[in-house]
C-alpha cells in the first residue's frame, strides 16, 4: 500500500491561513488544535481545515505546500471557498 500525502490550508481563529503538508490530515489537524502543531497555529486556535489536495509523493506535496504559502490571503480564501473539505472525499 502506498503512502498518501496531502498539502492543506487551515483557517485560523484570527482569520489568517496556515499551509502545511502531512500523511494524515485528521491526525495533523487534531495536533494543531491541541496546541502541539506549530508556533504559528498554537497562538491562533482553533484552526479549521478548509482546503486540501492529495499527492502520491512527498516531493509533490511539499512543492504544493511551498506554493500555497506564497499565495495572497485573497487567493487562499478563494481556494478555500472553491474546494472545501466537505466537497472532497473523506480522508
C-alpha positions, 0 to 999 in steps of 0.5 A, a space after each residue: 500500500 502506498 503512502 498518501 500525502 496531502 498539502 492543506 490550508 487551515 483557517 485560523 481563529 484570527 482569520 489568517 491561513 496556515 499551509 502545511 503538508 502531512 500523511 494524515 490530515 485528521 491526525 495533523 489537524 487534531 495536533 494543531 488544535 491541541 496546541 502541539 502543531 506549530 508556533 504559528 497555529 498554537 497562538 491562533 486556535 482553533 484552526 479549521 481545515 478548509 482546503 486540501 489536495 492529495 499527492 502520491 509523493 512527498 516531493 509533490 506535496 511539499 512543492 504544493 505546500 511551498 506554493 500555497 504559502 506564497 499565495 495572497 490571503 485573497 487567493 487562499 480564501 478563494 481556494 478555500 471557498 472553491 474546494 472545501 473539505 466537505 466537497 472532497 472525499 473523506 480522508 
